[in-house]
Amino acid sequence: MELGSSAVQRISQRAGLVRSTTYEVLESLRQKGLVSTFRKKNIKYFTAGEPQRIIEDMQSRTDLLKNDLPRLQALQYKTKNQPKVRFYQGKQGIKTVLNETLEAHELVGFSSVEDLFTSLENYFPKFVEKRIKKKIPLKVIMRDSPESRKRKTLGREQLREVRIIPSQYQHHGGMLLWNDKMAMFSLRDELTAVIIESKELSAIQKTLFNFIWNSAN
């Protein structure tokens, strides 16, 4: 602004910038309407806008943002409240998900205990030990089998409460609910798991769990 109308070379020397960088900055300011240009003897000159006009322009942009603020805040709120979904595969993926459940104050869910022992071999007993050490109680619904009845017998000492449903309700996986999260497992063929973080979706699944829990033995 002190230089008035000046060529790029002079402006770059005063600003202490290389010519190419100075030109890019000036072009950006021109596109924003903060400087104007003209040519004289085939040399391009740049002129800073009037200070008052620059202030008015910036104020106008600020007013536009203020007017649009409710919409932007609504978009931000919507994004924050969208469910977060994460997928995991393989034994290590299942282990990762189970380890995350150890942050819970309480776990509830459905389980196919035979599939857990078959798929995770020696890991699952270690997971149970970690859960007990952290004093995390578990309520779990299992389909009827010798192993599920054994789990029910061992329930108190392993901080586990078991309800059993008829064996005709076949599935090869499980689901765990804690905090505002739910994890679903597929334990046959391809080992996969998904974690969904959603207060509302978790509440729906918790309601379904409670209904079945109160109806089971």
C-alpha positions in Angstrom: 0.0 0.0 0.0 2.9 2.3 0.7 4.3 1.7 -2.8 1.2 2.8 -4.6 1.0 1.2 -8.0 4.1 -1.0 -8.4 5.5 -3.8 -10.6 6.1 -7.3 -9.1 9.8 -6.8 -9.0 9.7 -3.8 -6.7 7.0 -5.3 -4.5 9.0 -8.5 -4.1 12.1 -6.5 -3.1 10.2 -4.5 -0.5 8.5 -7.7 0.8 11.7 -9.7 0.9 10.1 -12.5 -1.2 11.1 -14.1 -4.4 9.4 -12.8 -7.5 7.4 -16.0 -8.2 6.0 -16.2 -4.7 5.1 -12.5 -4.7 3.3 -12.9 -8.0 1.2 -15.8 -6.7 0.3 -13.8 -3.5 -0.7 -10.8 -5.6 -2.8 -12.9 -8.0 -4.6 -14.4 -5.0 -5.3 -11.0 -3.6 -6.5 -9.8 -7.0 -9.0 -12.7 -7.2 -10.3 -11.7 -3.8 -10.7 -8.1 -5.0 -8.1 -6.7 -2.6 -5.8 -5.4 -5.3 -6.3 -4.2 -8.9 -4.0 -4.4 -11.9 -3.2 -2.5 -15.0 -0.5 -2.6 -17.7 1.9 0.2 -18.7 4.5 -0.3 -21.4 3.8 -4.1 -21.3 4.6 -4.2 -17.5 1.9 -5.4 -15.1 1.3 -3.1 -12.1 -0.5 -3.9 -8.9 -2.4 -1.4 -6.8 -3.8 -2.1 -3.3 -7.5 -1.4 -2.8 -8.7 1.4 -0.6 -8.5 0.5 3.1 -12.1 1.4 3.7 -13.2 -0.8 0.8 -11.1 -3.7 2.1 -12.7 -3.3 5.6 -16.2 -3.2 4.1 -15.5 -6.3 2.0 -14.2 -8.2 5.0 -17.2 -7.1 7.0 -19.5 -8.3 4.2 -17.9 -11.7 4.3 -18.2 -11.9 8.1 -21.9 -11.0 7.8 -22.4 -13.8 5.3 -20.8 -16.3 7.6 -22.8 -15.1 10.5 -26.1 -15.5 8.5 -25.0 -19.0 7.5 -23.8 -20.0 11.0 -27.0 -21.8 12.1 -26.8 -24.1 9.0 -23.1 -24.7 9.6 -23.7 -25.6 13.2 -26.6 -27.9 12.2 -24.2 -29.7 9.8 -21.6 -30.0 12.5 -24.1 -31.4 15.0 -25.4 -33.9 12.4 -21.8 -35.1 11.7 -21.1 -35.5 15.4 -24.2 -37.6 15.9 -23.8 -40.0 13.0 -23.0 -43.5 13.9 -19.3 -44.4 13.7 -18.7 -47.8 12.1 -15.4 -49.8 12.2 -14.8 -53.2 10.5 -12.3 -55.9 11.5 -11.2 -59.2 9.9 -9.4 -62.3 11.0 -8.5 -63.6 14.4 -6.4 -60.5 15.2 -9.4 -58.3 14.3 -11.7 -60.3 16.7 -9.1 -60.0 19.4 -8.8 -56.2 18.9 -12.6 -55.8 19.3 -12.7 -58.0 22.4 -9.8 -56.0 24.0 -11.8 -52.8 23.4 -14.7 -54.2 25.4 -12.5 -54.3 28.4 -13.1 -50.5 28.8 -16.7 -51.4 29.8 -18.3 -51.0 33.2 -20.7 -53.9 32.3 -21.1 -56.1 29.2 -24.3 -57.6 27.9 -24.9 -59.6 24.8 -25.4 -62.9 22.9 -22.7 -65.6 22.5 -22.0 -68.8 20.7 -19.5 -70.1 23.2 -18.5 -73.2 21.2 -17.6 -71.0 18.2 -15.6 -68.6 20.4 -13.4 -71.5 21.7 -13.1 -73.0 18.2 -12.2 -69.8 16.5 -10.0 -68.2 19.1 -8.4 -71.3 20.7 -6.4 -70.3 23.7 -7.1 -66.6 23.5 -10.7 -66.6 24.7 -9.9 -68.0 28.2 -7.2 -65.3 28.6 -9.8 -62.7 27.6 -12.1 -64.0 30.3 -9.3 -63.7 32.9 -8.7 -60.1 31.9 -12.4 -59.3 32.2 -12.6 -60.9 35.7 -9.4 -59.0 36.7 -11.0 -55.7 35.7 -14.2 -56.7 37.5 -16.4 -56.3 34.5 -19.7 -58.2 35.0 -21.2 -60.0 32.0 -24.8 -60.8 31.2 -25.0 -63.2 28.2 -27.7 -65.1 26.4 -26.5 -68.4 25.0 -28.3 -71.1 23.0 -28.7 -74.4 24.9 -25.6 -76.7 24.8 -23.3 -78.6 27.3 -20.8 -75.8 27.1 -23.3 -73.0 27.7 -24.7 -74.9 30.8 -21.1 -75.2 32.0 -20.7 -71.4 31.6 -23.9 -70.9 33.6 -22.6 -73.1 36.4 -19.3 -71.2 36.6 -21.2 -67.9 36.3 -20.8 -66.5 39.8 -17.0 -67.0 40.1 -16.4 -65.6 36.6 -18.7 -62.6 37.1 -21.0 -64.0 34.5 -24.8 -64.3 34.5 -26.2 -66.6 31.8 -29.7 -67.1 30.4 -30.2 -70.0 28.0 -32.5 -70.1 24.9 -33.5 -73.2 23.0 -30.8 -74.7 20.8 -33.1 -74.3 17.7 -32.0 -70.6 17.6 -28.9 -71.3 15.6 -26.2 -68.7 15.0 -22.4 -68.7 14.8 -21.4 -65.4 16.2 -22.2 -63.0 18.9 -22.9 -59.5 20.0 -21.7 -57.4 22.9 -23.1 -54.1 24.2 -21.3 -51.6 26.4 -21.3 -47.8 26.9 -22.8 -46.5 23.6 -21.1 -49.2 21.5 -22.1 -52.5 20.1 -19.8 -55.2 18.6 -21.1 -57.9 16.3 -19.1 -61.0 15.4 -19.3 -63.6 12.7 -17.3 -66.7 13.9 -17.8 -69.1 11.0 -16.0 -69.2 7.6 -14.6 -65.6 7.4 -13.9 -64.2 10.9 -15.3 -60.7 10.9 -16.4 -58.1 13.4 -17.9 -54.6 13.4 -18.1 -52.0 16.1 -20.9 -49.4 15.9 -20.7 -46.3 18.1 -24.2 -44.8 18.4 -26.2 -44.0 21.5 -29.6 -44.5 19.8 -28.7 -47.8 18.0 -27.1 -49.2 21.2 -30.3 -48.3 23.2 -32.4 -50.2 20.6 -30.2 -53.3 20.9 -30.2 -53.0 24.7 -34.0 -53.0 24.7 -34.2 -56.1 22.5 -31.6 -57.8 24.8 -33.6 -57.0 27.9 -36.8 -58.3 26.4 -35.1 -61.7 25.5 -33.2 -61.8 28.8 -36.5 -61.4 30.8 -38.1 -64.2 28.7 -35.2 -66.7 28.9 -34.4 -69.2 31.6 
